[in-house]
C-alpha cells in the first residue's frame, strides 16, 4: 500500500520520512549532484518541505521501509514551479485549489530496482486516487523535456505550460497533467492493480 503523510500524521511515520529524506540526499545530491540543501549531512530537505506538503510513500509490506516516494504541494501556497521555475511558464504559474504540484519523485537506491520500481508504479496510481479524493483536477511539475514522451506513454493526458528552456545545462519544461477517472482506469490496467492502493486511513479521512 501507499501511505499518505500529512501534517496530521507525520509523527506516526517519522522513521519512514527520515528514510525518504536520506534516500533523496543519496539520489539528488550524491548521484545527480543537485545543489540543494542537506541537513545534518544526510537529509535532503528544502524550503518546500513544510506542513503544507503531502507525501505519498510506497512502503515495503513487511518492514514498512521506504521504497519510493513523491511530494505534493498545493499551488495556493509557495511551491517549486511557481517560486523557482516560473520562467518555464508562458503565462503566470498556476494557482488554484484544484491544481497541485508533483515534486521529488525518489526511488530508494539501496533496494533492488524491481522492488523500488514496483512501489513507484503504485505511487503513479496513488497520485490519481489522492487527486480524485481531494478535488484535484490536475498536477503540474517541472521535468526534463525528454521525459514528456514517457509520461504520455504511462497514460497521463499532458499539456506543456511553456517551451523547454536550458537551465543549469539541462533542458527543462513545465507540464500540466490532467486527472480523471479515465486516467485511474488506464494506470490500474497498465500496472495490474484492481483495487485502491492508498491506505484505508487516508481514504477514510477524505470521506
Protein Blocks (a to p, Z undefined) as FASTA:
>chain_A
ZZdddfklmmmmmmmmmmmmmmmmmmmmmmnopacddeehlaccdfklcfkbccdddddf
klopafbdcddddfkbccfklmmmmmmpmbacdddfkbccdehiacdfkbcfklmmmmmm
mmmmmmmmmmmmnopabdcddddfklmmmmmmnopacddfbdcddeehiacddddddddf
klmmmmmmmnopabdfbdfklmmmmZZ
